[in-house]
């Protein structure tokens, strides 16, 4: 028997028992002639001790190094009262060793197997098998496991069926580049790794599986960042004969179940619901973090005759919005100049500012502003204006003002420590545009979500005449400033679906080539249906209190889509390429 207990099991009531433990040596120390060896596994740590009376056993234990894998048999004893460790679950006891078996020796680790280390992320990913031994990483992966288990538990109880969809599929346009898989059997043809199971889950609705879910892997060849990986996991849900309200209600209850099961957090229901326009206006983002206690204010209506020519000119064909930030005294001239340059990088013509200190406006544009405008501004901002307040202004197109002030809101709240990270906030954002401008598309538009999203019924008549004003029957779930789920009611009428394809500049031949099998399925009776997909990695990241999804994925890629541990992607043998009828064309260096 390798072990009778794990390294996190033993308590006072085990005193006097003979036990067998197995695990990694965390550290050792010689104290007064007694050798203490702390043994670790994923359940915790247990202190063992070796007495000098057993010379052979003692000398063997002295040879141990950190991360050696061992088996120890011994008797559980209470620690002396002054030697108990309240920070360890097993801190009241220790095991007096009677036998030691060394399974394997370890080289000196590249970094300490502790929560707090100085290693770079590149080093951690290169030696991921060591990184994953750290307690914090094991906690993160266990939270991920609990999240998946809780999702399955809830959806199974709601009579959903888990169905797997293919990983090698037809290449269809879904917004990002596909990862392609060459076929050996059909020379010159390719499968695509799915960006999502979207079409397959809609076909499952046609097939009569009215409540489907899965936790599929999805693949997108796009630029990466802290909350994006080339391969990721979703909690994918689709329902037939359903309404927007039905899906949102289900998703809320699923979220409440997951939060309670994984971290013991009670999510108040029903959730707050905010329109897309309100989110952009007040927070500059369609995924607002409401744990930030500041918001953007539109002051366009009170700007005429304000005394500042830039604002008075801009109001003729744009908007003026301001972001009040506390702690004006912390904003040096150097910091303000840095923020102004950043605003220009984000598309603004400039970033105006003034300070409101002890009831008076000072510095920046204060000298240009009329007393009447200052009074209006104080009244407009009301309780959002404290006695040590920084005001930033953007005068530009509404989308530019939202982008710049929304970005500053998040960045400055983080720098100033204004975000309450002790709790969570979850809300719905609804009434998204169905399309967004895209100059690369012949028709000048592209889907905001995907081409299968239904417009709200009241806007169907506007599809051809004013497509950018059409709203989608879609909904996003936002948690702590991250979009963690998005869904929509799908189009189930073939004619409406073809209208959308035509609006996107796709002719009949293109539609048949890309989506013919879906439209064919629709000819055999398709129910009204809709669904939602959760970003599983992102959700696990937030539940674990991390800032990157790489912290909750066992073997993630870097932002360059590389795996530093195994070296992928790598070159392959010429024979493998020949089997697939492929030839590598080396890119020429640009002069």
C-alpha positions as CSV (number, residue, x, y, z in Angstrom):
1,X,0.0,0.0,0.0
2,X,1.5,3.3,-1.1
3,X,-0.6,5.4,1.4
4,X,-3.3,5.0,4.0
5,X,-3.8,8.7,4.2
6,X,-3.1,11.8,2.2
7,X,-0.9,14.6,3.4
8,X,-3.9,16.7,4.3
9,X,-5.8,14.0,6.3
10,X,-4.3,13.6,9.7
11,X,-5.7,15.3,12.8
12,X,-5.6,14.9,16.6
13,X,-8.0,11.9,16.5
14,X,-5.4,10.0,14.5
15,X,-2.9,10.1,17.4
16,X,-1.4,6.7,18.0
17,X,-2.2,5.3,14.6
18,X,0.4,3.8,12.3
19,X,0.0,5.5,8.9
20,X,1.6,5.3,5.5
21,X,2.2,8.6,3.6
22,X,3.5,9.2,0.0
23,X,4.3,12.5,-1.6
24,X,7.0,15.0,-2.4
25,X,9.6,16.4,0.0
26,X,8.7,20.0,0.5
27,X,11.6,20.9,2.8
28,X,13.6,19.5,5.7
29,X,15.4,20.9,8.7
30,X,17.6,19.6,11.5
31,X,16.5,20.9,14.8
32,X,18.2,19.8,18.0
33,X,19.3,16.5,16.5
34,X,15.9,15.6,15.2
35,X,15.3,15.8,11.4
36,X,12.0,17.2,10.3
37,X,10.8,16.4,6.8
38,X,7.6,18.1,5.5
39,X,5.8,15.8,3.0
40,X,3.4,17.4,0.4
41,X,0.7,16.2,-2.0
42,X,-2.2,18.0,-3.5
43,X,-4.3,17.6,-0.3
44,X,-1.8,19.4,2.0
45,X,1.3,18.9,4.0
46,X,2.3,16.7,6.9
47,X,5.4,17.1,9.1
48,X,7.4,13.9,9.7
49,X,10.4,13.5,12.0
50,X,13.3,11.2,12.0
51,X,15.1,10.4,15.4
52,X,18.9,9.9,15.6
53,X,18.4,6.6,17.5
54,X,17.8,4.8,14.2
55,X,21.1,5.8,12.6
56,X,20.5,4.1,9.2
57,X,17.0,5.6,8.8
58,X,18.3,9.0,9.9
59,X,21.2,9.1,7.5
60,X,18.8,8.0,4.7
61,X,16.5,10.9,5.5
62,X,19.4,13.3,5.6
63,X,20.1,12.5,2.0
64,X,16.6,13.8,1.0
65,X,16.3,16.9,-1.2
66,X,13.3,19.1,-2.1
67,X,10.9,17.4,-4.5
68,X,12.2,13.8,-4.0
69,X,9.3,11.4,-4.1
70,X,9.1,9.2,-1.0
71,X,7.0,6.8,1.0
72,X,7.0,7.1,4.8
73,X,5.6,4.8,7.4
74,X,5.3,6.0,11.0
75,X,3.2,6.7,14.0
76,X,1.0,9.8,14.5
77,X,1.9,11.9,17.7
78,X,0.7,15.2,19.0
79,X,3.1,18.1,18.6
80,X,4.2,19.9,21.7
81,X,1.8,22.8,22.4
82,X,4.5,25.4,21.5
83,X,5.3,23.7,18.2
84,X,1.8,23.5,16.7
85,X,1.2,25.2,13.4
86,X,-2.2,26.8,12.9
87,X,-1.3,27.6,9.3
88,X,-1.3,23.8,8.4
89,X,-4.4,21.7,8.4
90,X,-2.3,19.0,10.0
91,X,-0.5,21.4,12.3
92,X,-1.5,19.7,15.5
93,X,0.3,16.4,14.8
94,X,3.4,15.0,13.2
95,X,4.5,11.5,12.1
96,X,7.4,9.8,13.8
97,X,9.0,7.9,10.9
98,X,9.8,4.2,11.2
99,X,10.4,3.5,7.5
100,X,11.5,5.5,4.4
101,X,11.4,4.4,0.8
102,X,12.6,6.7,-1.9
103,X,10.7,6.3,-5.1
104,X,12.7,8.9,-7.2
105,X,15.2,11.7,-6.8
106,X,14.7,15.2,-8.0
107,X,17.1,17.7,-9.5
108,X,17.1,21.1,-7.8
109,X,14.0,22.8,-9.1
110,X,14.3,25.8,-11.4
111,X,12.1,27.8,-8.9
112,X,10.7,27.1,-5.5
113,X,7.5,25.1,-5.3
114,X,5.7,27.8,-3.3
115,X,2.8,30.2,-4.0
116,X,5.1,33.3,-4.1
117,X,7.9,32.9,-6.6
118,X,10.1,35.3,-8.7
119,X,10.1,33.2,-11.9
120,X,8.9,34.8,-15.1
121,X,5.8,33.5,-16.8
122,X,8.1,32.1,-19.6
123,X,10.0,30.1,-17.1
124,X,6.9,28.9,-15.4
125,X,5.4,27.7,-18.8
126,X,8.7,26.1,-19.8
127,X,8.7,24.0,-16.6
128,X,4.9,23.8,-16.3
129,X,5.1,20.4,-14.6
130,X,6.8,22.1,-11.7
131,X,4.6,25.2,-11.8
132,X,1.5,22.9,-11.5
133,X,2.9,21.5,-8.2
134,X,2.5,24.9,-6.6
135,X,-0.5,25.0,-4.2
136,X,-2.0,28.1,-5.8
137,X,-1.9,26.4,-9.3
138,X,-3.4,23.2,-7.9
139,X,-6.2,25.3,-6.3
140,X,-6.8,27.0,-9.6
141,X,-7.1,23.7,-11.5
142,X,-9.4,22.3,-8.9
143,X,-11.7,25.3,-9.1
144,X,-11.8,24.7,-12.9
145,X,-12.8,21.1,-12.2
146,X,-15.5,22.2,-9.7
147,X,-16.8,24.7,-12.2
148,X,-17.2,22.0,-14.9
149,X,-18.8,19.6,-12.4
150,X,-21.3,22.2,-11.2
151,X,-22.3,23.1,-14.7
152,X,-22.9,19.5,-15.6
153,X,-24.8,18.9,-12.3
154,X,-27.1,21.8,-12.9
155,X,-27.8,21.2,-16.6
156,X,-28.4,17.5,-16.0
157,X,-31.0,18.4,-13.3
158,X,-32.7,20.6,-15.9
159,X,-33.1,17.7,-18.3
160,X,-30.4,18.8,-20.7
161,X,-28.5,16.2,-22.8
162,X,-24.7,16.4,-23.2
163,X,-23.9,15.8,-26.8
164,X,-20.4,15.9,-28.4
165,X,-19.9,17.7,-31.7
166,X,-17.1,17.2,-34.2
167,X,-13.6,18.6,-33.8
168,X,-12.9,18.3,-37.5
169,X,-15.5,20.3,-39.4
170,X,-16.2,22.3,-42.5
171,X,-14.5,25.7,-42.7
172,X,-17.2,28.4,-42.4
173,X,-16.8,32.1,-41.9
174,X,-17.2,32.9,-38.2
175,X,-15.1,36.0,-37.5
176,X,-11.6,34.6,-37.0
177,X,-9.1,32.6,-39.0
178,X,-9.6,28.9,-39.0
179,X,-7.0,26.3,-37.9
180,X,-6.9,24.0,-40.9
181,X,-6.3,20.2,-40.9
182,X,-5.2,18.7,-44.2
183,X,-6.8,15.4,-45.3
184,X,-4.5,12.6,-46.3
185,X,-7.3,10.7,-48.0
186,X,-8.7,13.6,-50.0
187,X,-5.6,15.4,-51.4
188,X,-5.8,19.2,-51.4
189,X,-8.8,19.3,-49.0
190,X,-9.0,20.4,-45.5
191,X,-11.0,20.1,-42.3
192,X,-11.2,23.1,-40.0
193,X,-11.1,23.0,-36.2
194,X,-14.4,24.5,-35.0
195,X,-14.4,28.1,-33.8
196,X,-17.6,27.1,-32.0
197,X,-20.2,24.3,-32.4
198,X,-22.8,26.9,-33.6
199,X,-24.1,25.2,-36.7
200,X,-24.0,21.7,-35.2
201,X,-26.0,22.7,-32.2
202,X,-28.6,24.3,-34.4
203,X,-28.8,21.1,-36.4
204,X,-29.3,19.2,-33.1
205,X,-32.4,21.4,-32.6
206,X,-33.6,20.4,-36.0
207,X,-33.0,16.8,-35.0
208,X,-35.3,17.2,-32.0
209,X,-32.8,17.3,-29.1
210,X,-34.6,20.3,-27.5
211,X,-32.2,20.8,-24.6
212,X,-28.5,20.3,-25.6
213,X,-25.3,21.2,-23.8
214,X,-21.6,20.4,-24.0
215,X,-18.2,21.6,-22.9
216,X,-16.5,21.8,-26.3
217,X,-13.0,22.8,-27.2
218,X,-13.0,25.7,-29.7
219,X,-10.2,27.0,-31.8
220,X,-9.5,30.5,-33.3
221,X,-6.4,31.7,-35.0
222,X,-6.4,35.3,-33.7
223,X,-4.3,37.7,-31.7
224,X,-4.0,36.5,-28.1
225,X,-4.1,38.3,-24.8
226,X,-4.5,37.5,-21.1
227,X,-8.2,36.3,-21.5
228,X,-7.8,34.7,-24.9
229,X,-6.2,31.4,-26.0
230,X,-6.0,29.8,-29.5
231,X,-7.8,26.8,-28.0
232,X,-10.5,27.4,-25.3
233,X,-13.5,25.8,-23.7
234,X,-17.2,26.8,-23.6
235,X,-20.2,25.8,-21.7
236,X,-22.4,25.6,-24.7
237,X,-26.3,25.5,-24.4
238,X,-29.0,25.4,-26.9
239,X,-32.8,25.1,-26.5
240,X,-35.9,24.7,-28.7
241,X,-39.3,26.3,-28.3
242,X,-37.7,28.9,-26.0
243,X,-37.8,32.7,-25.5
244,X,-35.1,35.2,-24.5
245,X,-36.5,35.3,-21.0
246,X,-36.3,31.5,-20.7
247,X,-32.6,31.4,-21.7
248,X,-31.7,34.3,-19.5
249,X,-33.5,32.8,-16.5
250,X,-31.7,29.5,-17.0
251,X,-28.3,31.2,-17.4
252,X,-28.8,33.2,-14.2
253,X,-29.7,30.1,-12.2
254,X,-26.7,28.2,-13.7
255,X,-24.4,31.1,-12.7
256,X,-25.8,31.1,-9.2
257,X,-25.3,27.4,-8.9
258,X,-21.7,27.5,-10.1
259,X,-20.7,30.4,-7.9
260,X,-22.2,28.7,-4.8
261,X,-20.7,25.3,-5.5
262,X,-17.2,26.5,-6.4
263,X,-16.5,29.5,-4.0
264,X,-19.5,29.6,-1.8
265,X,-20.7,33.0,-3.2
266,X,-24.4,33.7,-3.1
267,X,-25.5,35.5,-6.3
268,X,-28.6,37.7,-5.8
269,X,-31.3,37.0,-8.4
270,X,-32.7,38.3,-10.7
271,X,-29.7,40.0,-12.2
272,X,-29.6,43.6,-13.3
273,X,-30.3,44.2,-17.0
274,X,-28.7,47.1,-18.9
275,X,-29.0,48.1,-22.5
276,X,-26.0,48.3,-24.8
277,X,-26.5,52.0,-25.3
278,X,-26.6,52.7,-21.6
279,X,-23.5,50.6,-21.0
280,X,-21.5,52.5,-23.7
281,X,-22.8,55.9,-22.5
282,X,-22.1,55.4,-18.8
283,X,-19.1,53.1,-18.8
284,X,-17.6,53.3,-22.3
285,X,-17.8,49.5,-22.7
286,X,-20.4,46.8,-23.5
287,X,-18.9,44.7,-20.6
288,X,-18.9,47.3,-17.7
289,X,-17.3,46.5,-14.4
290,X,-19.7,47.9,-11.9
291,X,-17.3,47.3,-9.0
292,X,-15.6,50.5,-10.2
293,X,-17.4,53.3,-8.4
294,X,-17.0,55.9,-11.1
295,X,-18.8,56.5,-14.4
296,X,-18.7,58.6,-17.5
297,X,-21.0,61.7,-17.8
298,X,-22.3,63.2,-21.0
299,X,-22.3,67.0,-20.7
300,X,-23.0,67.8,-24.3
301,X,-26.2,69.6,-23.4
302,X,-24.6,72.1,-21.0
303,X,-21.5,72.9,-23.1
304,X,-22.9,75.7,-25.4
305,X,-21.4,79.1,-24.2
306,X,-19.1,77.2,-21.8
307,X,-16.2,79.6,-22.7
308,X,-13.8,76.9,-24.0
309,X,-13.7,77.2,-27.8
310,X,-12.7,73.5,-28.4
311,X,-15.8,72.3,-26.7
312,X,-18.1,74.8,-28.3
313,X,-16.8,73.8,-31.7
314,X,-16.9,70.1,-31.1
315,X,-20.5,70.1,-29.8
316,X,-21.7,71.1,-33.4
317,X,-21.0,67.5,-34.7
318,X,-19.9,65.5,-31.7
319,X,-20.2,64.9,-28.0
320,X,-18.4,66.1,-24.9
321,X,-18.1,63.6,-22.0
322,X,-16.2,63.7,-18.8
323,X,-14.8,61.2,-16.3
324,X,-14.5,62.3,-12.7
325,X,-11.7,60.5,-10.9
326,X,-11.0,60.9,-7.1
327,X,-7.6,61.8,-5.7
328,X,-6.7,64.6,-8.0
329,X,-3.6,65.3,-5.9
330,X,-2.0,62.1,-7.2
331,X,-2.1,63.3,-10.8
332,X,1.2,65.0,-11.6
333,X,1.8,66.9,-14.8
334,X,3.9,64.0,-16.1
335,X,1.1,61.5,-15.4
336,X,-1.5,63.7,-17.1
337,X,0.7,64.1,-20.2
338,X,1.1,60.3,-20.3
339,X,-2.7,59.9,-20.2
340,X,-3.1,62.5,-23.0
341,X,-0.7,60.6,-25.3
342,X,-2.6,57.4,-24.5
343,X,-5.9,59.1,-25.4
344,X,-4.4,60.0,-28.8
345,X,-3.3,56.5,-29.4
346,X,-6.8,55.4,-28.8
347,X,-8.1,57.8,-31.4
348,X,-8.9,61.0,-29.6
349,X,-7.7,64.4,-30.8
350,X,-6.7,65.3,-27.2
351,X,-7.6,64.9,-23.6
352,X,-8.7,68.0,-21.7
353,X,-8.6,68.2,-17.9
354,X,-9.2,70.3,-14.8
355,X,-9.1,69.7,-11.1
356,X,-11.9,70.3,-8.6
357,X,-10.3,70.9,-5.2
358,X,-12.0,72.3,-2.1
359,X,-15.0,73.5,-4.1
360,X,-13.0,75.2,-6.9
361,X,-11.9,74.4,-10.4
362,X,-8.2,74.9,-10.9
363,X,-5.4,74.1,-13.5
364,X,-6.0,72.7,-17.0
365,X,-8.9,74.3,-18.9
366,X,-10.4,75.9,-15.7
367,X,-9.2,79.4,-16.7
368,X,-11.3,79.2,-19.9
369,X,-14.6,78.1,-18.3
370,X,-17.3,80.5,-17.5
371,X,-18.7,80.7,-13.9
372,X,-22.1,79.8,-15.3
373,X,-20.8,76.6,-16.9
374,X,-18.8,75.7,-13.7
375,X,-22.0,75.9,-11.7
376,X,-23.9,73.8,-14.3
377,X,-21.1,71.2,-14.2
378,X,-21.2,71.0,-10.4
379,X,-25.0,70.5,-10.5
380,X,-24.7,67.9,-13.3
381,X,-22.1,65.8,-11.6
382,X,-23.6,66.3,-8.1
383,X,-22.4,63.5,-5.7
384,X,-19.9,62.2,-8.3
385,X,-17.8,65.3,-7.6
386,X,-15.8,65.1,-4.4
387,X,-13.4,67.7,-2.8
388,X,-10.3,66.2,-4.5
389,X,-11.5,65.3,-7.9
390,X,-9.8,65.1,-11.4
391,X,-12.0,65.7,-14.4
392,X,-10.9,64.4,-17.8
393,X,-12.8,65.5,-20.9
394,X,-13.1,64.1,-24.5
395,X,-14.7,66.1,-27.2
396,X,-15.1,63.9,-30.3
397,X,-17.4,61.4,-31.9
398,X,-19.4,59.4,-29.4
399,X,-17.6,56.1,-30.1
400,X,-14.2,57.8,-29.6
401,X,-15.3,59.4,-26.3
402,X,-16.6,56.0,-25.1
403,X,-13.4,54.1,-26.0
404,X,-11.0,56.7,-24.5
405,X,-12.9,57.4,-21.3
406,X,-14.0,53.8,-20.8
407,X,-10.3,52.7,-21.1
408,X,-9.2,55.4,-18.7
409,X,-11.9,54.4,-16.3
410,X,-10.7,50.8,-16.0
411,X,-7.0,51.7,-16.0
412,X,-7.1,54.5,-13.4
413,X,-9.5,52.6,-11.1
414,X,-6.9,49.7,-11.1
415,X,-3.9,52.1,-10.5
416,X,-5.7,53.9,-7.7
417,X,-7.0,50.7,-6.0
418,X,-10.7,51.7,-6.5
419,X,-12.0,48.3,-7.5
420,X,-13.7,46.2,-4.8
421,X,-12.2,42.7,-5.4
422,X,-13.8,41.2,-2.3
423,X,-17.1,40.5,-4.1
424,X,-18.5,39.9,-7.6
425,X,-21.0,41.7,-9.8
426,X,-22.9,40.0,-12.6
427,X,-25.3,41.7,-15.0
428,X,-27.0,41.4,-18.4
429,X,-26.3,43.6,-21.3
430,X,-29.0,43.5,-24.0
431,X,-30.2,45.3,-27.2
432,X,-26.9,45.0,-29.1
433,X,-26.7,46.2,-32.7
434,X,-27.2,43.3,-35.1
435,X,-24.5,44.7,-37.4
436,X,-21.4,46.9,-37.1
437,X,-19.6,48.9,-39.8
438,X,-16.9,47.1,-41.8
439,X,-15.3,48.8,-44.8
440,X,-13.8,45.6,-46.0
441,X,-17.2,44.0,-46.6
442,X,-18.8,45.0,-50.0
443,X,-22.0,45.9,-48.1
444,X,-20.1,47.9,-45.5
445,X,-21.3,45.8,-42.5
446,X,-20.5,42.7,-40.6
447,X,-22.4,40.7,-37.9
448,X,-21.8,41.9,-34.4
449,X,-22.2,38.3,-33.2
450,X,-22.7,35.8,-36.0
451,X,-24.9,35.6,-39.1
452,X,-27.4,33.3,-37.4
453,X,-28.5,35.8,-34.7
454,X,-32.1,36.9,-35.1
455,X,-33.0,40.6,-35.3
456,X,-35.7,41.8,-32.9
457,X,-39.1,41.4,-34.6
458,X,-39.8,45.2,-34.6
459,X,-36.6,45.9,-36.7
460,X,-36.9,43.2,-39.4
461,X,-38.5,45.8,-41.8
462,X,-35.3,48.0,-41.4
463,X,-32.8,45.3,-42.6
464,X,-32.3,46.7,-46.1
465,X,-33.1,50.4,-45.5
466,X,-31.1,51.0,-42.3
467,X,-29.2,47.9,-41.2
468,X,-27.0,49.6,-38.6
469,X,-30.0,50.7,-36.6
470,X,-31.3,47.1,-36.4
471,X,-31.1,45.5,-32.9
472,X,-30.3,41.9,-32.2
473,X,-32.3,39.5,-30.1
474,X,-29.1,38.9,-28.2
475,X,-27.8,39.1,-24.6
476,X,-24.4,39.0,-22.9
477,X,-23.7,38.1,-19.3
478,X,-20.9,40.3,-17.8
479,X,-19.0,39.5,-14.6
480,X,-16.5,41.9,-13.0
481,X,-15.8,43.7,-16.3
482,X,-15.5,40.5,-18.4
483,X,-18.0,39.1,-20.9
484,X,-18.4,35.6,-19.6
485,X,-21.4,34.5,-21.7
486,X,-23.1,35.5,-24.9
487,X,-26.1,34.2,-26.8
488,X,-29.1,35.0,-28.9
489,X,-32.3,33.7,-30.4
490,X,-31.4,32.1,-33.7
491,X,-33.0,32.7,-37.1
492,X,-35.2,29.7,-37.9
493,X,-36.9,31.0,-41.0
494,X,-35.0,30.1,-44.2
495,X,-36.1,33.3,-46.0
496,X,-34.9,35.6,-43.2
497,X,-31.6,33.8,-43.0
498,X,-31.1,34.3,-46.7
499,X,-31.9,38.0,-46.3
500,X,-29.1,38.3,-43.7
501,X,-26.7,36.4,-46.0
502,X,-27.5,38.8,-48.9
503,X,-27.1,41.8,-46.6
504,X,-23.6,40.5,-45.8
505,X,-22.7,40.4,-49.6
506,X,-23.0,36.6,-50.0
507,X,-24.6,35.4,-53.2
508,X,-26.5,32.1,-53.6
509,X,-23.5,30.2,-54.6
510,X,-21.4,31.4,-51.7
511,X,-24.2,30.6,-49.2
512,X,-24.6,27.1,-50.6
513,X,-20.9,26.5,-50.4
514,X,-20.6,27.6,-46.8
515,X,-23.9,26.9,-45.2
516,X,-25.8,24.7,-47.6
517,X,-26.1,21.8,-45.2
518,X,-27.6,24.0,-42.5
519,X,-30.2,25.5,-44.9
520,X,-31.0,22.1,-46.3
521,X,-31.7,20.9,-42.7
522,X,-34.0,23.8,-42.2
523,X,-36.2,22.6,-45.1
524,X,-37.2,19.6,-43.0
525,X,-38.9,21.5,-40.1
526,X,-36.9,23.6,-37.7
527,X,-38.2,24.8,-34.3
528,X,-37.7,28.3,-32.9
529,X,-34.5,28.0,-30.9
530,X,-31.8,30.0,-29.1
531,X,-28.9,29.5,-26.8
532,X,-26.0,30.9,-24.9
533,X,-22.3,30.0,-24.6
534,X,-20.2,30.6,-21.5
535,X,-16.4,31.4,-21.8
536,X,-15.5,28.6,-19.4
537,X,-11.8,29.5,-19.0
538,X,-12.6,33.1,-18.3
539,X,-15.3,32.1,-15.8
540,X,-12.8,29.8,-14.0
541,X,-10.2,32.7,-14.0
542,X,-12.6,35.0,-12.2
543,X,-13.7,32.4,-9.7
544,X,-10.0,31.7,-8.9
545,X,-9.3,35.4,-8.5
546,X,-6.7,35.5,-11.3
547,X,-6.0,38.0,-14.1
548,X,-5.1,35.6,-16.9
549,X,-6.8,32.4,-18.2
550,X,-3.4,30.9,-18.4
551,X,-3.5,30.5,-14.6
552,X,-6.5,28.1,-14.9
553,X,-5.4,26.1,-17.9
554,X,-3.1,23.2,-17.2
555,X,-1.0,23.6,-20.4
556,X,-1.7,27.0,-22.0
557,X,0.0,28.7,-25.0
558,X,1.8,32.0,-24.9
559,X,0.6,35.1,-26.5
560,X,2.5,33.9,-29.6
561,X,0.5,30.7,-29.5
562,X,3.5,28.6,-28.5
563,X,3.8,25.8,-26.0
564,X,7.1,26.5,-24.3
565,X,7.1,23.1,-22.4
566,X,6.9,20.8,-25.5
567,X,8.1,23.3,-28.1
568,X,5.1,23.3,-30.3
569,X,4.5,24.3,-33.0
570,X,7.4,22.4,-34.6
571,X,8.6,21.4,-38.0
572,X,7.6,17.9,-39.2
573,X,9.3,15.4,-41.4
574,X,9.2,15.8,-45.2
575,X,7.6,12.4,-45.4
576,X,4.6,13.6,-43.4
577,X,4.2,16.5,-45.7
578,X,4.4,14.3,-48.8
579,X,1.7,12.0,-47.4
580,X,-0.6,15.1,-47.1
581,X,0.5,16.4,-50.6
582,X,1.8,19.6,-48.9
583,X,4.9,21.6,-49.6
584,X,6.4,24.4,-47.4
585,X,6.9,27.7,-49.2
586,X,9.5,29.7,-47.3
587,X,8.5,33.4,-46.8
588,X,10.9,35.8,-48.3
589,X,12.2,38.5,-46.0
590,X,10.8,41.9,-46.8
591,X,13.3,44.4,-48.1
